[in-house]
Amino acid sequence: MKIYGISNSFMPLNRPGFSGSLELWESEMSCKQADKITDTFLFPELNGKKINSLCDLGCEKGGPTKILANKFKIPYKNILGVEYYYHCYSDFNKCEEDIVYYLNEVDTDRKFDMISLCRPDCFYRGTKAPELLDAVAKRLSDDGYFFTYGENSEMDKIMQACRDAGVKYKSKNYNWSSMCKDKPYDKYNLQAILIPKSELLKCL
């Protein structure tokens, strides 16, 4: 799996009631979310559609990426993980800070059957949803899909950009209780979104 790092900024955080590595805790939570959402949303919506290649934007250390790869039986050689947080890898290639830069400027001849973006915090770093959808559309194969999920405040930006461009999408809501030491730690709503390239072309 090839890794591109797109930022070197990370601020360690401490959460009340949590002891240990925040990074590991977040990764475990992301894996649980990816597993559930893939089984209850992606599989039913794709209905047997074959996915042969994957680009995972914000891939962390590859946990959710590997879940998607294994469930869809995607060869690892056809997977690209793009991580924009320095703490995930120390031996990455430094690029620009915005993931849109990678999509528009790096390895541009390569297309993917699926581009995924899980728990996107890129919107808090300046990424604009219309620019993201435009860039994703250019990197998907002809029958490709954009798959993303995150908290409602994050997904609202994508859904609004879709509505503005007349893009149709499928979505599903989740009430998520993340777990820390077997006790409910945080409760929030997640939204999963799936958009075919045929619809994303309206953004171009």
Secondary structure, 3 states (H helix, E strand, C coil): CEEEECCCCCCCCCCCCCCCCHHHHHHHHHHHHHHHHHHHHHHHHHCCCCCCCEEEECCCCCHHHHHHHHHHCCCHHHEEEEECCHHHCCCCEECCCCHHHHHHHCCCCCCEEEEEEECCCHHHHCCCHHHHHHHHHHHEEEEEEEEEEEEHHHHHHHHHHHHHHCCCCEEEEEEEEEEECCEEEEEEEEEEEEEEHHHHHHHC
